[in-house]
Amino acid sequence: GQIGDSGGVCGPRRQLTPDAGQLGRTGPAGDGARVSDLALTSRDLTRVLPLLEEVLERVADLLDANKAALWVADPSRQELYPVAWFGLPDGYIGPMRVPYGRGSSGRAVVERAAVLILDVETSRDYGAFREGALQNSVRSAYSTPMLTTNGEPMGAIAVYFDQPTTPVDRNRQLVETYARQAAEIVERGQLYAEARELANLERRRGRQFRSLADAAMALSAADELDELLRIVTEAGREVVGTHQGVTSRLPHGWDDALTYVSLSDLYAEWRDYEQVPKGLGLLAAVVRENKPLRLTGDQLTKHPSWRGLGDALGHPPLPDLLAAPLVGRDGRNLGTVQLSHKVDGSAFTEQDEAIIVQLAQMTSASIERLEAFEGERRARRSAEAAARTYSLLSAASATFAGSLDADELVRALVAMVVPRLADWAVLHLLDQDGEDVRLGHLQHRDPTQVDALTRFFQTFPIALDEPYGAGAVLATGVYQLFSELPDEIIQSLAKDEEQLAELRRIALPSGLVVPLIAHGRTFGALTMLREQPYFEADVAYALDLVSRAALALDNASRYAFERELAGGLQRSLLPRSLPTSALLTSASRYLPGARGTQIGGDWYDLIEVDGGDLVLVVGDVMGRGVQAAAVMGQLRATVRAYALEGHGPAEVLQRLDQVVLAIDELHFTTCVVGRLDPRTRELCIASAGHLPPLVVGAAGGGRFLELDPGLPLGVGGATFVEQCVQLGPGETVLLYTDGLVEDPRTGVGPGMDLLLAAVARPVQSAEEVCDRVLAACGREGGDDDDDTALLALLLGEPATGVDPEPLLLDLPAVPESAPVVRHALRELLGVAGDGEVGDTAELLVTELVANAARHAGGEVRVRAVLQSGLLLVEVLDSSEVLPIPGPEVDWDCESGRGIALVEALADRWGADPLPSGKRVWFELSLRPL
C-alpha cells in the first residue's frame, strides 16, 4: 500500500523513539563529532520525519519484526546515521554511525541491493557492531537500500530479528516499494531544507548589506572619534550578530590605545572591563601583519599568540575570535575591530570575515578623515593663539576652503594683502608646462590706479631667467625680500626706456616677492610693494598666506580637471539623440551637481527594439566622480544589451542586479525600466528602489504610477515585479532621478508635491515638461548638490482609418470561454482576412485560454490589438506560475502541448509576471513575408 492508505498493513503501531524529531541530537557521534557538525551533514528532516516513521512501522509490520531502524546516508562522511527506530535502546542506536560497506545497512547502500545477514554472530560484516547487536537480541538483519529514481542511495531500511529469519519474496518486493517511497521522502526533505537554508542565507545577506550601508552613513556623519568607535563596534555586532565587540584606535601603538567595548547581557558582569592587552597575543599579530584573523575556540586556545588575551586579567571569556585590522591609505595600521561569540552559536564564516573587513575599511577611511579634520582644526587654533595679529590667515583659510573657483581664489588672495600687507600687489601665474607666464590679478589701495597698472602688466614680459622679481621667484621657488628697493634692480627689469619710466613711477621703497608652491611645484609669484619696509616677520606671514592660497588653487585646478573629466565621461556615456516618431516625441535633461565633484551616477536612455517598441531607462548609481560615471557606463551598456535581446523590464533588472553584485566595489543603484508600445500605448514597467514615474494627462494633471518599489540593485536577493498600464493619447511619461525632488533637510515629499503642481496645466511637448518640472523644483539653475536626469515621452494619436479598435474581453477561466474568444477574434481580423494566419491566431488563443482554465481558475482577460499588419494577443490570469516549454513534447498527449504550439507557430511570444498573476502573449504578422 501507499503511505497514508487505510489498508494494506495490519498490526498495532509501535512506539518510535520520542526524540527522533530532533535529528542529530540523540547523542554525540561515535567519532566525537559535535551536535552542530551532525546538523550540518544530516540537514533538517523534521518536516518529513512522521512519514519516515510510518514507512518504518509498515515495513516492520510486513516482516513481523519487533526491531527496526531507518538510516540516512551522509555522502560527505561515507556513513549512515539513524533518524527513526524502535525496539532498540536510544542510547545504543542513537549515537551509532555505520560506515558504507559495513553491516547489513552499509552493504545495502554500497551494493544498491537488499542484504540479508542470517547470523550476526558469525557474519564478518558486523565486526565492532556484533557485541552490541547480540546484547540487544539481534541475531538476524535484513536491510533494503532507499534508492531514488535514478538509482542514488538515500539510506537504508533495516529490520532486525531475534532469530535467523529469511523474508519471503513477496514481502521483499513490498519492502523495496516502501524503500523507494522513503528515498523520495528523504530527498524531498533534504531539498526543502537546502532551499530554506539558501533563502535564510539570502535574507541574512540582504540585512547585512543594508546594515552595512546604514553604518557607512553613520560613519560619514560622525564628528568625534569616541562616537565613531561606538558606531563601528555596535555595527559590527549587529551585522555579524555577536555577543562581543571591541574596536581599538592605536595612535602610537598600544600604550595610548583608545577602545570601545560592547557586550550583550550575556556578558553583563564584564561591562566595566576597560583594560586592553598591551600589544601581546593575537591582537598584536593582527596589527603587525595587517591581516584579518578568524579562529574557532579550539584554534584560539592552541594559537601560539594566545598569551596576550589569555593572561589579561578580567578579560571576558572568548569562545572564538574574528578580528580585522584598520588599515590607512598608506598601509599603516590604525587599530583593530574584533568580534566574538555569535548569537546563533555558529562558527564565524568567510562571509562574516568579508563583512567585517569591509566595515574595517570604511572605518579606516572615516578615522583618517576625522583625524585629518581634527589636525587642521588644531593647526588653525594653534596659529591663532600664537599670533593674534594673523587674523587674516584664519579669514584666508575660510575663504580658500569655501571656493573651488580659481579666478575667485586669485582675486581673494590679492585682496587680502591690499591694503593690510601692501599698497599694491600683482600676482603672476605659470602655466602647467612651466613656460608661459600670465597676469593673474592686480589690486591697488587707490582704485583709480588699477586700470592703468593692469594694462601695463598685461604687456610687460616676465622672463624666467631674470635675476630679480617674479621671473626669478617662479624659476627658483625662493622668495625675494627688498627692505629697500634700489634703482639698479628696477633698471634690470625694464626692457626699454618706456618700461623703465613706468616702473620707476609705480615702484615703492620696499618690496617682497613670494612663491605659490603646491606639491613641490611653483606655479605663481605674488609681488607686493609698500611705503613701509618689509621685515622677516612679514615674510613668514606672507609665506603662510600664499601657502594656503597655493593649496586652494591646486585643489581648484584638480577639481576643475576631475570635473571636466567626469563631465566629459558622463556626456560621452549618455545618448547623443533620442528616438522619435509620429506616435511620440521625447526629451531629456542631465544637470550635473555644482558643488564638489558631483558628476557621476545619474543616467537615462531610450532604446528602440525589435517591433518598434521603446525601452525607457533612468538610473542612479550611488557615488560621485569618474568612478560612478564609469559604473554608470557599464550599467547603461548592459541594459541596452539585455533590452535588445528582448528581455522584459523585470528580467532586465534581475540580470542587472547580478551585474552590480559582480562589480568589485559596492555600488548600490536605483533604476526604473519600462517597455512602451507606441502603437497601443501600453507601458510595462518595473522598479529597483527608484522613485515612481509621473504620468501627465492630456488635459493636465499628473499621477504617480503605483509600482512595487523593489530593492536597489546591488543589495542581492531581490525580486522585481513588472506592471503594465494603458496610457492615453496626449499623455506624457516622465522618468527622473532623486536629484530633481530630494532636499537633504525635508526629504522627497515636498519635491514630489512640487512635481505634481508643475504639470497641473496641459503641456504641449516633452521639452516643455522637462523645463516646467526643473523650474518648479528649483533645479534649472544647475547649482544643486546632486545631479539630475530626466526622460520625458509625449504620446501622440495613432493613425486612423485602417486598424480596428483593440479587443478586450473579461471572461471566466473555463473551457467554454474559448469559443467566445475565437468569435471575437474573427471579427477583429475581418479587416485583414481570415486565412491561415487567422486560423493560427484562433488556435493559439484557444490553447492559452485552455491553459488559464486548467491552471488558474477565476477570471481570464484577453486583449488583442491589430495595428500596422501586426496582431498582438495577450491572455492574463491569476496564476503566478510562468509557462516553460519542455525540450520534448508528446504530441499524442493532450496535456503540455499548448505552449509548445505557441512557441512553434507564433512570430514572437513571451510570459511576464504581474503583481497578481501573469501575462502570456504572442505576435503574428498578417503581412506576407
Disulfide bonds with the S-S distance in Angstrom:
Cys684-Cys724 2.13
